[in-house]
């Protein structure tokens, strides 16, 4: 299974709508790390995050996929498999 990083910001409207979906998946055991771009600017720069929300998917330490903007719960689950 892949790991994911969810990049968001407190001031971002779509992030506020999407956060409960991501939080629920974390509660279900999916390996997703929440990253606030304002609090973690170096990490956001490392992944070249230009807009939020963005979800980066990694496998074996390499970026293999990304979702820009809001997507469905099912889409996230499919991408994490």
C-alpha positions, 0 to 999 in steps of 0.5 A: 500500500502507498503512503500519502501526504495531504497538503492543506492550509487553515485558510483554504475553503476546499481544504476545510471541506476535504479534511474530514474525508482525509481524517476519516481515512486516517482513522481507518488506518490509511497511511496519510500524513497531514501537512499544513503548508504554512507550518511546513513551508520547507516540506511544501517546497520540497514537493513543489506544492503550488496549490492546496489541497494537494495529495501526494502519493509515495511508494518506496520513497518515490512520488508515484501519483498526485491529486490537485484539488478535492476528490472523492473518498473512493478515489483516494482509497483506489490511489492508496492501493 
